[in-house]
């Protein structure tokens, strides 16, 4: 660990941010899996779309916080939206 006070503080802040980012990424993965499971189980369209909105909001938040690159977030949203569109026809 660093010896300088400002470097110690920076290390602590970096660790806090890293943990928040890990949590955000995990929440995105969990929400995505929930949508895919709902599609596989044949749940109704309203429920699937509600789960889709949850995923979209989590991805937008992660994009805004620079946890994910904007193109990565867009790609993930697009892929999930395609699956939802096919399932809710």
N, C-alpha and C positions, 0 to 999 in steps of 0.2 A: 504494500500500500504506500501511497505517497506520503512525504514528510511535510509538505507545505500545506497550510490550512486551506487555501483555496482549492488545491488539488484534491484534498480529502473531501471537501464539500462537493466538488464536481463528481467524484466517484460515487458518493452517496446518491446524488441526484440522478446520475446515469442509471444506477441500479433500480431506483424507484420507477423511472421511465421504462426501463426494460421490462420490469414486472407488469406494468400496466399494458404494455404492448403485447406481451405474451398472453395476457388475459383477453385482450381484444381479438387477437388472432384465434385463440381457442373458441371464443364465443361465435366467431364467424363460422368456423368449421362445424361447431355443434348445430347452429341454425341451418346451415346448408344441408347437413345430414338429416335434419328433421324434415326439410322440404322433400328431399329425395325419398325418405321413408314414407311420407304421406302419399307421394305419387305412387310408390310401389304397392302400398296397401289399398289404393283406390279410394282414398277419402274424397269428400265432395270438393267442388271447385272453390267455394268460398273459403274453406279452411286452408286449402293449398295457397290461395292468393294472399291470405292473411300472413301465413308463414313466409311467403315470398317478400312481402313488404318488410317484414322483420329483418330478413337477410339483406335487402337493399339498404335499409337504414343503417345497419351495422357496417356494411361495406362503405357507405358514404361517410360515415363518421371516421372510420379507419383511414380513408383517403384524405379527409380533411386534417387529420392529426399526423399525416405523413407516416403512418404505420405501413400502408400499402401504396405502391405507385398508382397513379390515377388510371393508367392503362390496365394494370392488373385488376383493379376494382371493376372497371368497365367490362373486362373480359369475363370475370366471374359472374357479374350480373347478367350479362348476355347469355352465357351458357345455361344458367339456371332458368332464365326467362324462356329460353327455347324449350326446355324440358317441361316447364309449367304450361306453356302454350299447347304443346302436343297432348299433355295429360288432360287439359280442361276443354278440349274440343267437344 
